[in-house]
Structures are given as C-alpha cells and as structure tokens.
Amino acid sequence: MQEQSDNVLKQQNRKVLRIIGAMLWTIEMINEELQRKNVIERVLEKRKTQKTASKGLGSVNVNSGGS
C-alpha cells in the first residue's frame, strides 16, 4: 500500500515539475518578447526625435533664408 502511495506521489510530482517547466518556458518567452518590444520602441522614439529635430532645423533654415 505504501509503495502504491509513493508511486502516486512520484507521478504527481512529475506532473507538477512539467507544469512548472512549462510555466518557466512561457515566462522566458514573454520576457524575450518584452525585450524585443522595448528595443523597437526605443528605435521608434529615436526616429521620432530625429524627425522632430530635422523639421525644426528645416523651418529655421527656411526662416533664416527668407530674412
């Protein structure tokens, strides 16, 4: 009886470990995706800043040239 109970516990432990492993893998995938998203957001923000700066320079040049 004890041996059967031990086997059931071992099976349950294996299932729990598989679930934990799957959860860890999922967390790692989400973390990698968030890192990629952050990189993309930084690039887009940099482009936006550069466009804003170049528009500002363009208007200064037009205004200076007209004076």
Secondary structure, 3 states (H helix, E strand, C coil): CHHHHHHHHHHHHHHHHHHHHHHHHHHHHHHHHHHHHHHHHHHHHHHHHHHHHHHHHHHHHHHHHHC
